Amino acid sequence: MRDEPMQYEQEARLVSGRIRRATQWVGLLLALLLSSCGAPAQKSDGGAPPVSTQAAETPTPVAVKSSAGPLAPDWSLETLDGGQFRLADHKGDVVVMYFMASWCGTCVPEAQALAELDQRYRDQGLTVVAINVEPDKKISELSRFRQLANNGAYTWTFDTAFAVTQQYGVKALDTTIVIDRSGRIAYTDAYPTPLDVLDAEIQKWL
């Protein structure tokens, strides 16, 4: 019985020590929390970068040059190489539609001019399409005309049913129609157009 007071005293000292250590840990943890709330965020070598509070910059959109002309109706024609050309697939480009015929001698100079302009501006968004207005699909004759046009690398199509010709109200060969990037008819003529006039009109809408 004489050992009981000594045992209680030892247990009391042990509990007291644990309480002091727990109090110290709580104080240290509280100090760390307070200091982290007040200090600015910094990037550490192994941690994630701080989150920016600034709004992300929105890139300025590039303005599309648009005319006041009517919207160009969509169409699709068979091409010289057996494919299909659809106007809607080229929205966003400047499209030149050139109405010609394989027997049309006055069409050759403009077809040659378009071959030069196609090579010059193709990478800037120019699409040139020749529309052959004849009732029969004469591949050999259109191919021969293409050779006369300096082997123009643009698209050559057949409008054997005159569907696109009537759709756009074309009344004469050598008719040229320019469609801007927004899909509107920006320019129309019905005569052989020289290179400099075509160049100026195309540059206006690129």
Backbone torsions as a table, in degrees:
resi	resn	phi	psi	omega
1	MET	NA	-26.8	-178.6
2	ARG	-71.2	-19.7	-179.6
3	ASP	-82.9	-13.1	-175.8
4	GLU	-63.5	-44.4	178.7
5	PRO	-59.3	-39.4	-179.4
6	MET	-65.7	-39.8	179.7
7	GLN	-64.8	-44.2	178.4
8	TYR	-61.9	-37.0	-178.7
9	GLU	-67.0	-40.6	179.2
10	GLN	-65.4	-43.8	179.0
11	GLU	-63.2	-36.1	179.8
12	ALA	-66.0	-42.8	178.8
13	ARG	-64.1	-38.0	-179.9
14	LEU	-64.5	-46.4	178.5
15	VAL	-63.0	-40.4	-179.8
16	SER	-63.0	-40.4	178.5
17	GLY	-64.3	-40.3	178.8
18	ARG	-64.2	-39.0	179.0
19	ILE	-64.1	-42.1	179.8
20	ARG	-63.3	-43.3	-179.1
21	ARG	-65.4	-40.2	178.4
22	ALA	-63.3	-39.7	178.6
23	THR	-64.1	-40.5	179.2
24	GLN	-63.2	-42.0	179.9
25	TRP	-66.1	-39.5	177.6
26	VAL	-63.1	-42.6	178.8
27	GLY	-64.1	-40.8	179.7
28	LEU	-65.5	-43.1	179.6
29	LEU	-63.6	-40.6	178.3
30	LEU	-63.4	-40.3	179.5
31	ALA	-64.8	-39.3	178.8
32	LEU	-65.2	-41.5	179.6
33	LEU	-63.9	-43.0	-179.6
34	LEU	-65.5	-40.9	-178.4
35	SER	-68.9	-35.6	-179.8
36	SER	-71.1	-30.6	178.4
37	CYS	-72.0	-31.3	-176.1
38	GLY	-91.6	-18.6	-175.1
39	ALA	-88.7	147.5	177.0
40	PRO	-68.5	148.6	-179.7
41	ALA	-69.9	137.0	178.4
42	GLN	-129.4	147.9	178.4
43	LYS	-81.6	127.8	176.5
44	SER	-96.3	166.7	-177.0
45	ASP	-62.3	-36.7	-175.8
46	GLY	-108.4	1.3	-175.3
47	GLY	-101.8	178.1	178.7
48	ALA	-79.1	148.8	179.2
49	PRO	-67.1	154.4	179.4
50	PRO	-64.4	149.5	179.9
51	VAL	-80.8	127.0	-179.7
52	SER	-76.3	140.0	177.8
53	THR	-94.0	-1.6	-179.8
54	GLN	-85.9	142.9	179.7
55	ALA	-69.4	142.8	178.9
56	ALA	-66.8	141.3	-179.9
57	GLU	-74.0	132.6	178.5
58	THR	-91.5	124.9	-179.6
59	PRO	-62.5	143.2	-179.7
60	THR	-75.2	122.8	-179.3
61	PRO	-67.2	146.2	178.2
62	VAL	-82.2	126.8	-178.3
63	ALA	-69.6	134.3	177.7
64	VAL	-92.2	127.4	177.7
65	LYS	-71.5	122.0	-176.8
66	SER	-130.0	137.5	178.1
67	SER	-88.4	177.4	177.6
68	ALA	-96.6	9.5	-177.4
69	GLY	-73.5	171.8	179.5
70	PRO	-72.0	157.7	175.6
71	LEU	-66.1	136.5	179.8
72	ALA	-77.6	125.2	178.2
73	PRO	-66.6	146.8	-178.7
74	ASP	-74.7	154.4	176.7
75	TRP	-158.6	165.2	179.1
76	SER	-144.9	133.1	179.7
77	LEU	-135.6	155.8	174.9
78	GLU	-75.1	141.3	-178.0
79	THR	-97.2	166.4	-179.1
80	LEU	-59.9	-32.1	-179.0
81	ASP	-90.2	9.8	175.4
82	GLY	92.5	3.2	178.8
83	GLY	-92.3	-160.9	177.9
84	GLN	-130.3	137.6	173.6
85	PHE	-113.8	122.2	177.6
86	ARG	-117.9	128.7	-176.6
87	LEU	-59.5	-40.9	-176.2
88	ALA	-60.7	-25.8	179.8
89	ASP	-70.9	-10.3	-176.2
90	HIS	-116.8	19.6	175.8
91	LYS	-65.5	135.0	-173.0
92	GLY	104.9	-15.5	173.3
93	ASP	-98.3	162.8	166.4
94	VAL	-89.0	118.8	-174.8
95	VAL	-109.8	128.4	174.2
96	VAL	-106.7	118.6	175.4
97	MET	-101.1	123.1	-178.2
98	TYR	-121.2	117.1	-178.1
99	PHE	-92.9	122.6	-173.9
100	MET	-147.5	-180.0	173.8
101	ALA	-142.3	152.0	-174.5
102	SER	-66.0	-22.1	-179.4
103	TRP	-95.5	0.5	-173.8
104	CYS	-82.8	104.8	-179.2
105	GLY	-67.9	-35.2	-179.2
106	THR	-73.4	-11.2	179.5
107	CYS	-81.3	-18.5	-174.2
108	VAL	-62.4	-49.1	-177.9
109	PRO	-58.5	-41.1	179.6
110	GLU	-70.1	-36.8	176.3
111	ALA	-62.0	-37.0	176.5
112	GLN	-67.7	-40.8	178.6
113	ALA	-63.5	-39.7	179.2
114	LEU	-67.5	-31.9	176.4
115	ALA	-62.9	-40.7	178.4
116	GLU	-67.9	-43.2	-178.7
117	LEU	-70.4	-34.8	176.1
118	ASP	-60.9	-43.6	178.6
119	GLN	-66.6	-34.7	-176.0
120	ARG	-75.7	-37.8	-170.2
121	TYR	-117.1	3.7	-177.0
122	ARG	-57.1	-42.2	-178.8
123	ASP	-71.2	-11.2	178.4
124	GLN	-97.9	4.1	176.4
125	GLY	105.0	23.2	177.3
126	LEU	-95.1	133.7	174.1
127	THR	-124.2	122.9	178.9
128	VAL	-111.6	133.7	177.7
129	VAL	-135.7	124.4	175.4
130	ALA	-91.8	134.6	-177.7
131	ILE	-115.6	109.3	-177.7
132	ASN	-81.5	115.5	-174.6
133	VAL	-99.6	82.9	177.2
134	GLU	-143.3	149.2	-176.0
135	PRO	-72.2	-18.1	-179.0
136	ASP	-116.8	145.2	178.1
137	LYS	-85.6	89.8	-177.5
138	LYS	-98.7	90.0	-175.2
139	ILE	-61.6	-43.7	-176.5
140	SER	-65.1	-39.5	-178.6
141	GLU	-71.7	-38.0	177.1
142	LEU	-68.8	-35.7	177.2
143	SER	-63.9	-39.3	178.2
144	ARG	-65.2	-42.4	177.8
145	PHE	-62.0	-40.2	179.6
146	ARG	-60.1	-37.9	177.1
147	GLN	-63.6	-40.1	176.8
148	LEU	-63.3	-28.3	179.9
149	ALA	-88.2	33.8	178.7
150	ASN	58.5	34.4	180.0
151	ASN	52.7	48.4	-179.3
152	GLY	-48.0	124.9	-175.2
153	ALA	-83.0	3.8	178.4
154	TYR	-79.7	-177.8	-174.2
155	THR	-83.5	137.6	178.2
156	TRP	-118.7	129.9	-174.6
157	THR	-130.1	164.8	178.5
158	PHE	-113.6	123.3	173.7
159	ASP	-110.9	64.9	-174.0
160	THR	-66.8	-26.7	179.3
161	ALA	-92.9	1.3	-178.8
162	PHE	57.9	26.9	-176.6
163	ALA	-67.6	-49.3	-179.0
164	VAL	-71.7	-36.5	178.2
165	THR	-57.5	-46.4	178.7
166	GLN	-73.2	-35.6	-178.9
167	GLN	-60.1	-36.4	-178.3
168	TYR	-99.7	7.0	176.1
169	GLY	65.4	33.1	-178.3
170	VAL	-76.6	129.6	-177.1
171	LYS	-113.8	-11.2	-175.6
172	ALA	-147.9	151.5	171.6
173	LEU	-67.6	166.0	-175.1
174	ASP	68.4	19.0	174.7
175	THR	-80.4	133.0	-179.7
176	THR	-121.5	131.8	177.4
177	ILE	-126.2	128.7	177.2
178	VAL	-109.4	126.8	178.4
179	ILE	-109.6	128.7	-176.3
180	ASP	-79.1	178.8	-174.7
181	ARG	-66.4	-21.3	178.7
182	SER	-88.7	1.4	177.2
183	GLY	88.0	19.9	179.8
184	ARG	-106.3	149.0	177.5
185	ILE	-74.6	113.9	-174.4
186	ALA	-101.1	-22.0	-175.2
187	TYR	-157.2	141.9	176.0
188	THR	-145.9	137.4	169.2
189	ASP	-142.3	166.9	-177.4
190	ALA	-133.7	44.9	-179.5
191	TYR	-154.2	163.2	177.6
192	PRO	-59.3	121.0	-174.3
193	THR	-103.2	124.9	-179.2
194	PRO	-71.4	164.2	-175.9
195	LEU	-57.0	-45.9	-174.6
196	ASP	-65.3	-35.4	178.5
197	VAL	-69.4	-44.1	177.1
198	LEU	-60.9	-43.8	-178.8
199	ASP	-60.1	-47.2	-178.7
200	ALA	-63.4	-40.2	-177.8
201	GLU	-70.0	-40.1	179.6
202	ILE	-67.1	-43.9	179.3
203	GLN	-60.8	-30.9	-178.9
204	LYS	-60.8	-29.2	-172.8
205	TRP	-112.4	-4.9	177.2
206	LEU	-71.3	NA	NA
